Amino acid sequence: MAKKVLIIDDDFDLVEAMRITLEAAGFEVVDAQDGEKGLEKIRSESPDLVVLDVMMSSIDEGFHVAYKIREDEAMKDVPIVMLTAVGNQTGFQFNPGKDADFLPVDAFLEKPVNPKKLVDIVRQNIKA
Amino acid sequence: MSLFPETPVFNTASMLRRDKWLIRLRWLALLGLTAGVIYFSVFQLGDSDIILKISLVAVVLLLSNSAYWAYATNRKQYSMLELVSLLNIQMVVDLILLTLLVYFTGSGESPLVFFYLFHIILASIIFPGGFSYIYSGLVMTFYSIPLLLEYFGVIGHIHFFHGDHPMEEPSVIILKWVMMMITVFGAAYLAQNVTNRHRRVYKRLKSANKKLQELNESKTTFFRFASHEMKAPIATIQSTLMVVEDVLGDKVDTQVHDMLGRAINRTAEVIEMLKDLADLTYGNFQEQQRFEALDLKLMLSELVTNNKVDAERKKQNLSLNLPRRECIYWGDMMALKKVFLNLITNAIRYTQTGGEVSVTLSHHDEYYTIDVQDNGVGIPKEEQVNIFKEFYRTPSARKQVSEGTGLGLAIVLRMIELHEGTITVTSNEGEGSRFTVTLPLEEHL
């Protein structure tokens, strides 16, 4: 059975671009437009991996969603790939090696999303 | 160029205000003089002949000041030269009248000599710098004329006060006391006037400066948000284009494939420029700055190592020279990394295959210097002043390397200013360039 990827992002066009790429690579894709709906979808769809945008309604909504996922016994083990903004203009800096200690995510992916990179990162982090 | 250029402190409006102020002061002087004449007559100080002459001076003062007053209130337009001439005529006439008064009241022994000082102070308040020295010379000339004329017997000395021991006369003592009081308070008034003027100008400048700062802040806020708002949709466009390219793959002919590739590159360029614009505003917001104690040697080593691949691709020798001693610096890591990454990539970019690029850190007593030197194309002298300007790219740089936003060195300068450092460039066309960054060490940190 195809592995299921949940994309939580409020940018519809970006979601579609990622959906086409991931579906072409053989994944099943579901999506949610904000953090709250995303958490619901994790419960109802039990995805094998979550692609999570940092900046949605607020500049750090993605962080809060990530923490909620990790605090919930039912979904704490789902791998998270965090989509980060372009060029870190918000003052937040991401460094997977350093920040993974306090950011409970498995990988970072910078926008614009390169399709090959997206597929690679999803494949690397999804559990067999 | 005008002889008297208008400045915030010297303009026609302010000169006219000073003229009117001077006229008001002259009315006061006339009042004092009239009081003096009455006092002399009542206490029978001085010859009636002299008192008459002093009265005549008072009449001349009355007439001349009325004329100045009529001129100042009835005209609407003045040129700067006209006002300066008018004020000078008034001041010189005042000096002549004062000299007559001083002569009538005993030349060197006249208590009125102090009033010469008022003219010096007034001249320094009213006119641009330099005039007060001309007036000092004038005052000394006018002071000397009666003294010399008396000495050589051309005119007679006037013993203004009667009696052998004038100081014993209460009327004389009171007169001297009043003169002294006018001198002391007059000096205090003028000095206060100068100070108030300075304070007013200072206040005006301060508020103007604050407005400029606010303007600059709103500009950078605008930059920051505009670039941020534009980045997300363009990133999505690029992501979409990449997916299209990926999905279509070899299904389309090369022409379409190339077109897609160029579109992707162009969106990448726009994103690069928006990132750079956001960087230009970096540090204008307190919450963005992250100063910490950082190891310059480590930072530069990392940067040089990361750029080795690019240098090797062009068969260039990228070397790093570090001092033996520890180089800890209180700075913003992200900003400084941007500075040196920018300088190193520029050096590699604008140096021919097989060239040399070196990075040298030196520890001085009060500052660090970091030299990034290459033996590349160099920068023509006439273009060196422009390279730190936003969006400027030298014509030769454009010809040589197509990519680049022209914001790199503007960002470098901005980040260095954030550290109160400096950057200088020495370069000869065809011989290479050396960028020297100076980062001041602050002892108190």
Interface residues (C-beta under 8 A of the other chain):
Chain A: D11 D13 L14 E16 A17 M18 I20 T21 A24 M55 A85 V86 G87 Q89 T90 G91 Q93 K111 P112 V113 N114 P115 K116
Chain B: R224 S227 H228 K231 A232 I234 A235 T236 Q238 S239 T240 M242 V243 D246 V247 T267 A268 I271 L274 K275 A278 D279 F285 E287 Q288 M334
